[in-house]
Amino acid sequence: MIPLSRPDLSDLERSYVLEVLDSGRLALGPFLERFEEAVSRYTGRPAVAVSSGTAGLHIALLAVGVRPGDLVITTPFSFVASSNAILYAGADPLFVDVEEDTLNLDIRKAKALLEREAERTGKGVIHRPTGRRIAALLPVEVFGHPLNYAAWRDLADGWGLPLVVDACEAMGSFYLAGNERFHAGALADVAVFAFYPNKQITTGEGGMIITSREELLPILRALRNQGRLRGGLWLTHDLVGYNYRMDEMSAAVGLAQMERMEELRIRRRAVFERYDALLQDLPEVRRPREAPYAEVNWFVYVIRVPADRRDRVMRHLDDQGIEVRPYFDPPIHLQPAYRERYPNLAGRFPVTEKISREVIALPFFNTLTEREQIRVVEALREGLAA
Ligand SMILES: *Cc1c(COP(=O)(O)O)cnc(C)c1O
């Protein structure tokens, strides 16, 4: 069997975890701080570790002021957690369709929606059709592809809206601006990474928040730690926090992964490039592409095939012992839990719905061999021809 993903772990991870166990200090210890410092150095922003990417998104939205009854502009083409975090905050997603090429939220459509339906008032940005406040923008860096930050910063700043980025799939990806290079999420107000075992780096379960607004750090730290505010700031007796802390074993694995980051990126890139070459003579297959402003450390390798053959191709790969998955089908607005809440959204996001019927994630991990990739591509060829 060729699995969809597999973490890349070494003796370094093993030795750090043993160090934790031998120390007896299993939570709020030195590895948490070292892991946060490593991510901070790598991304150029202060970092706060949390128990999962989902938990990080939840408190990121609270920290920028999303409140019950608010709306948050987001994408339906994502893993469900990006929208769930909005619901946890008591707000509702205001979905906007995606771009064909990057699969990220289409900023032109977000801009048009704001211009058509929103106005700036003393109470914030009001959505005229519902009378509710639009409290934040929450785009997702789908499969690791960074946002076009120049455009997103313009939109967010022009409307005075916080830009919260779900960068849970984008660890190790960069946004290129002329001679400058920014880590994914670094130009957001707040961004969140995730370290589930299928991501580019892992901690088992875990996530990390980064922010370019230093004033949010105490509140983010307090929200993950039962509302305990460091430094005795004024706003907190009545802060209801959460237990979203990361334990020391997870932080130890994360620190080792960060120390190996360049090695991990290079290996992942090599696997990506082999697929890119092997798939070139399959004209029905659309391969993942980088925009000119993007340097992607891919989370998954997602191809697109004609929708009428997609399920057949997936079954054929599965029969050959090759694990594949339709990332993301169904899209969020068509998930059972969302259909029940928002029954009138089917058909409203045509690009998302079209793409979701074409996608297949192929096995993609650092130790995937060339022979295995050739097997995947041959099975794909057969499945398409059948
Ligand atoms: C993985 C992922 C998350 C959630 O991360 P967890 O650590 O599993 O909670 C959120 N958003 C997206 C887009 C993801 O891919």
The ligand as a Gaussian input file, in Angstrom:
#p B3LYP/6-31G(d) Opt

LIG

0 1
 C       -5.209000      21.139000       9.056000
 C       -6.036000      22.338000       8.844000
 C       -6.641000      23.014000       9.915000
 C       -6.726000      22.516000      11.313000
 O       -5.642000      22.038000      11.903000
 P       -5.739000      21.011000      13.136000
 O       -4.417000      21.129000      13.745000
 O       -6.038000      19.670000      12.556000
 O       -6.826000      21.483000      14.043000
 C       -7.296000      24.199000       9.640000
 N       -7.415000      24.670000       8.398000
 C       -6.895000      24.030000       7.344000
 C       -7.066000      24.640000       5.990000
 C       -6.205000      22.831000       7.531000
 O       -5.713000      22.175000       6.470000

